[in-house]
Amino acid sequence: MCSRCNYRETLERAGLEATPGRLRVLEVVGGHPAPLSAADIHRTVNRTGRLDRVTVYRILDRLVREKILQELWLGGRRRLYGMAPSEHHPPHPHFRCARCGAVQCLPPGGVRVDLGGVRRVFVGEIREVEVRLEGLCANCLNRD
């Protein structure tokens, strides 16, 4: 659980009831240092209570829609979930290991993105930017 976040208030500000399931999902995601898969969230939630898989997916979908959680796409059907950017969770890039698939959060501000040139030629509205770096993690480098 993130020590700076009040999940009950976060849900109420979004107009959502602070149900035990929603609170528990937020505690799991907010308390983990890297994004988690829905299966990982489901497994962790069920260590201390019972929520069926469909309910966890519905909670995740709703929290993403309300911009409380952020869904990260890593190619194919794999999706991971982390806290959406907020006062306590600044936007930040992610690193994905091309060999083992591990995903790590990188420090905010570590990668700068200049959208000036894109905005001059792109006809549309950019609402979100996701930065993902890919390579080999320390564990995979040490195996070589």
N, C-alpha and C positions, 0 to 999 in steps of 0.2 A: 504494500500500500504506500502510495506517495504521501510523505508526511506533510506536504504543503497543501494538498488538495482536500476539499470537503466534498465528497462525492454526492452526498444528500443535497447540498446546495446546488451543485452542478446540474443534477437532474431536475431539481425544482425550477432553476432558471430556464431550462429548456422546455418547461411545461410538462415534464414527465413525473410520474409517481416514483418515489424512491422505494421500489420493491426490493425485497431481499435478494432476488436473483440479479437485478441490475446492479445493486450495490456490490455484490460479490464479484461479478464480472469486472467491474471497474477496479476493485481492490486487486484482483489478479493482474490485470493489464497494467495498471498504474504502478504496481509494485515490482514489475519485472524490468530489468535493465535493457531489454531488447524486445522487438516485436515478437508476438506469439501467433501461432496458427490457431484456428478455431478448435482443432482437436486438442492442442496443448491447454487451451483455456478450459475446455470441457473437462479434461482430465484433472486439472488443478482445482477447479471449482468443486468437483465431486470428492475431493479429499476431505472436505469439511461439511459436506451436505449433499443434497441430491438435486440436480437439474438435468433433465434429459437433453440430448444432443440438439433436437429441434428447437427447444426453448433457448438454448445458448446461441444458436444461429440467429434466431429472431431478435434476441437482445442485441447481438452484435450489429445486425442490419439496422436496427432502430438507432443505436448509438452512433453509427456512422452517418446515417441520414441527418441526425441532429448535430453533427460535427463535434461530438464529444470524443469519439474515437476516430482514428484515421486508418483506412484500409490501404495496405501496400500490396501492389501486384508485382510478382517476381517472375512473370512468364508462366505460360501454361495455365493451369487451374490453381496454382498455389497463391494463396493470399495470407497476409499476416496483418495483425492488428496491434496498434499502439495508441497512445494518447494523442489526440489531435492537438495541433499547436494552440497554446493558451498562455495565460500569464505565467503559469508554472512550468510549461512545457514548450520552449521555443522551437520553431521549425529547425530541422537539422537534417543533414544527409545521412544515408545509410551505406554500409559496405556489405556486399554479398560475396562469399567465397565461391568461386567457380567450380571448385572441386567438391567440397563437402556441403555446400548450400547454406552454411551458417550466416546469419545476418546480425550485424552489429550496428548500434547507433554511433554516429560520429559527432564530435563537438559542434554545437551551433556556430555558425560563422566560419567554419573551417574551409568551406568551399563557397566562393562568391559567384553569383549568377547575374550577368548583366543582360536585361531583357530589352534594352534600348533599341538595338538593331532589329530585333525580332518584331517589336511593336511598330516600327516604321514600315515594315513590309507585310505584316500579318493582318489580314482583315478578319477581326474577331476579337473576342474578349478572353484574356488569359485569367483564369480564376485561381489556379493552383500550379505550383511547380514542385516536382518531386525529383530529387537528385539521388542517384544510386551509383556508387563506385563498385567496380567488380575486379577481382583479382584473386590472390591466394592469401588465406588467413595465416597467422603465425603457426598454428598447429600443422597445417598442411605444408607450409614451407619447411618445417622441421622434420617432416617425414621423408623428404627427398634425400 
